[in-house]
């Protein structure tokens, strides 16, 4: 009896722990993505504001405005990110209202890295990220952390849809923050 209670308790603990760690990116698309996928939607303007490239990994950042011709006045702005490597391509949309919070997260992560708030480097994988993503799993359509130890280190690791990851060896979170800053500036000008 004690062993079956212990087994059930252990199983419950493991499922709760896994649920907290692997909460993933939002399953529902961002508002911008949902609008952009509508057959009546059209892009009214766009401008590429930056790229991240490292080895075979690429990310192209494009600011855009999308309107729904079926619903007068329904217009959204934000960023489309095309993530790719030779065998993989994904698109992430970020609503304009999330750009500044994401930039702030990546700025803080960069500061934490510069302060050396990471355990000692080793040969196994080591990552440092923001608790903001873990604590708010359904808020941000884009997540990233920093690989400080392991075969690809140092590297920026970006998560696309369904927590699929793409590594950018040699890049820091500040690279991502800089491009998001350019996107924010471009949207302010429009």
Secondary structure, DSSP 4 states (H G I P E B T S, - for coil): -HHHHHHHHHHHHHHHHHHHHT--S-SSPPHHHHHHTSTTEEEEEEEEEEEEEETTEEEEEEEEEEEETTSTT-EEEEEEEEEEETTEEEEEEEEHHHHHHHHHHHHHHHHHHHTT-SPPP-SS-EEE--HHHHHTTTT-S-EEEEEEESTT-SEEEEE-GGG-EEEEET--HHHHHHHHHHHHHHHHH-
